[in-house]
Amino acid sequence: MDQKPEERTQSQSQRCQLLDLPWEDVLVTHVFCYLPLRHLVSLQCVSKSFRSLVQVYLANCRKFDPAQTGPHIPKEAFCSMLRHNQVLHHLCVSNCSDWITDKELLPVIGQSQHLLRVDMRGCVQLSRHALVAVSLSCPRLQHLSLAHCEWVDSLALRSLADHCSDLRSLDVTACRQLKDEAVCYLAGKCPALRSLSVAVNANITDTAVEEVAKKCRELERLDLTGCLRVRNEAIRTLAEYCPKLQSLKVNHCHNVTESSLGPPLQRALVLLQDVVGFAPFINLQI
């Protein structure tokens, strides 16, 4: 039986539209969290209401990775998206390495005191002030990647150690300003470290490795790739003090020989390049 015109009008008016649902309690929490960030960015173009809704989501999201928007994100879009967010737990800006500087990053870090994980890999235009800002603003930080950030110096790393004692993983691969003293200080202040990479740094010697072994007894992964001054003695100290070690990388450490990789390290994955340089990596995973 056909509905009368007034009945159809009343029925249509009673239909629930998407935007009629509670934004923060339903859409932000249970719907938008499953959508790729690039889709949310596009959704802003639908209407002013959808733009406002997406802004509410961005102000409440816990994880932000610009790589989800595509290969490149404009500087203005990055700043706009995080302008009102104070609850971030995970921030990755490695995809912004071509343009991000302290000017864009520091305001975000300053208002994100709940950060647990920060990834700044390859962000060569930042400065030591970025690491100091992370240290002072993020006391709960547990995971930090600074690989190939050659601006990281000893004083900035000391600041990190002083203020982020709950650090669980740190990647300072190719941070060549760092020397033994800074790594030793970090080990003393951050005994909960489980993963550490000081790879591609010829300044690192047995002194730093042995201090890490003695102070960070929970260590599970250590990357010493290209640490040319590390020798067998340091590896034996690791075997003695780090029973939970699962992964140890010593490729291109030509002063480390198989004699130091005996039974105490049989649980570890060891990548050891032959001194001659032509033999394939030896996988000693047992």
N, C-alpha and C positions, 0 to 999 in steps of 0.2 A: 504494500500500500504506500503510495507516494506521500512524502511529508509535505505539509503546508509550508509555504515560503518562510513564514515567521518561525516555524519549528526548525527548519534547516538553519536559519540564521542563529537561533538560540543554541542549536547543537554545535555549530562551528565555533561559536564564542566560548563554549565550554571546553573545547579541546585544549589540552596542555601543550604548549610550545616548549622547545628546548630551553629557551631563556627564562621560562617561568619556573624552572626547577631552582632550588636553592643553590646559589653560586658556590659559596665556600664549602658548604657541608656536603654537596653532591657533585656538582660539575667539576670543581677544582680537585677535590679529593678522590673521586671515584671514576671520573671520565677523562679529564684532560691529562692526567698523569700517565695514561697509556698512549697518548698521541705523540708522534715525533714532533720535535720542536719546529721543524720547517713547516709542518702543517698548521701549527698554531700561529706562526708568523703570517701565513697566507690567510688564515681565518680572520685576522684583524681587518682585512680589506672588505669583508662582507658588509659590515655596518658599524655604526658607532657603538651599538650595544655589544656586539661581539668584540670590538676593540677593547672596550672597558672590561669585559669578562677575561680576555687574554691578559690584560694588565693585572687583574686580580690574581690570576694564576702565576704570572711571573713574579709577583711580589711575595708569593707563598711557596714557590718551588724550592726543593731542597738540593737539587742537582742541576748544574748548568754546564753544558758542554756545547760550545758554538759549532763544533763539527757536525752536530745533528741538523744544522740549518743548511748544510751544503759545504762546498770546498772553501768558500770565503764568506765572512760576515763583515759588513761595513762597520767602521768604527762607531758611527753615530747609532747604529742599531744596537751594538753591544752596550753602549752607555745607557741607552734608553731602556733596554730590557731589564737591567739590574738596578735601575735608579732607586726603586723603593723596596728592594729585597733586603731583609735583615735576618733571614733564617737559613741561608745557604749552609749545606753540609759538605758539598762536593763542588769544587770549581776547577775547570780545565780551560786553560787559555793557550795551550800549545798550538791550536789551530789559528791563533791570532798573532803568531810570532812575527809575521811580516810587518806589522804596524803597531802592536801594543807597546805603550811606554808607561812610565810611572804615572803620567797624567791621567790615563784611562783606568789603570788598575788600582791605584792607591785609594780612591774613594770607595771602590767596591770592597776592598779588604778592610777598610776602616769601619764599615758598617756590618761586617760579617763575622761576628765574634763566635759563632757556633761552627765554624769551618773545621772539618775533620780531615779533609783530603784536598790538596792543592797540587795542580800539575802545571808547571811553568816551563816545561821542556822546550829548549831551543828559542826561548824568548830573549834574543840577544840585545834588544833595544831597552830592556829594563835595566835597572841599576841596583846596587846593594841596598838602596832605600826600600825596594820592594820586599826583600827578604826581612829587613828590620821591621817593616810594617806588619808582615805576616807574624813575626815573632811576638810583637807587642799586642796585636789584635786578636790572635787566635790561640789562646792558652790550651785549648783542647785538641790541637792539631795532632794527628796520628800518622799521616802519610804525606810526604812531600817529594816531588820530583823537580830537580833543578838541572837535569842533564844538559850539557853543552851551554850552560849559562856561565860564561867565563868571567862575568862581573862578580860572581860570588867570591868574597874574600874571607879571611880568617875572623875579622871582627864581626861581620854579619853572621857567620856560622856560630860564633860564640853567643851572640844575642839569641839565636834560635835555641841553642842548648840551654841557656839560662831560663827561657820562658816557656819552652815546650817539652817538658820532661816526659810526657806520655808518648813521645814519638815512637812509632813502630817500624816505619820504613822511610829510608832516605836515599835518594839517588843524586849523587853529585858527580856523575860521570863527566869527565873532561872539564871539570872545574879546576883548572891548573894553577890557580892562585893558592889553593889550599895546600898546607904542609902538615907534617906529622903533628905539630903542636895543636892545631885546630881540631884534628880528628881525635886526638887523645882527650881533649877537653870535652868534646861531644860525647865520647864513650862514657866518661865519668858522670856526666849530667843526665844521660839518657840510657839507663841500664835496660830498659824494656825493648830496645831495638831488636827487631827480628830479621830485618832485611836492610842491607847496606851495600851501595855501590860506590867505590872510589876509583873506578876504572879509568884508564887512559890518563894517568897522572904519575909522571916520573918522580914527583916529589915524595910520594908515599914509600915508606921503608918498613922494615920489620918492626920498628918502634911503634908505629901506629897500629899495625895489624895485631901485635901482641897485646897492646892496651885494649883494643876492641875485644879480643878474645877473653881477657881477664875480667873486664867490666860488664860485658854484654853476654851473660851466660845463656840467654834465651835465643841467641842468634841462630837463624835457620838458613839464611841465604847471604852469601858474600861474593861480590864481584870485584876481582883484582886484575881483570884483563888489562894488559899493558902497563902494569905497575912494575917496571923493569928492575927496581931495586929490592923487591921482595925476594927472600931466600927461603931455603928449606926450614930454617929454624922457626920462622913465623908460622909456617904451615903446621909444624909439629905442636906449637903452642895452641893453635886452633883445635887440633885433635884432642888435646888434653883438657881444655877448658870449655869447649862448646859441644856437648854431647847431642844437642838437638840439630846440629848442622845437617842440612839436606842438600844444599847446592853450593858448590864452590867453583868459581871460574878463575883459572890462572893461565889462560892462553896468552901467549906472548910474554909470559914471565920466564925468561930464559934461565934464571937462577934457581928456578923450582924444578926439581927432578922427581922422577917416579919414586925414588927412595923415601921421600917424605910423605908419600900418599899410601901409607901402609894400612893395616887393619883398622886403626881408630877412625879412619876417614872412609871406610868402605860403604858407609851409608850415604855418603855425599856424591853428588854428580860433579865430576871433575873434568874439565876440558883443558887438556894439556897439549900444547903444540910442541912438536919436536924442535929441538934447538936449531937444527939445520934450516927449518922453515918450509920444507917441502912435504913432509909427511902429513897426512890428515890428522885431525884432532883425535885423541885417544879418549874414548868414552869409558870411564871406569865405574859406571853405575852398577852397583851390585845389590 
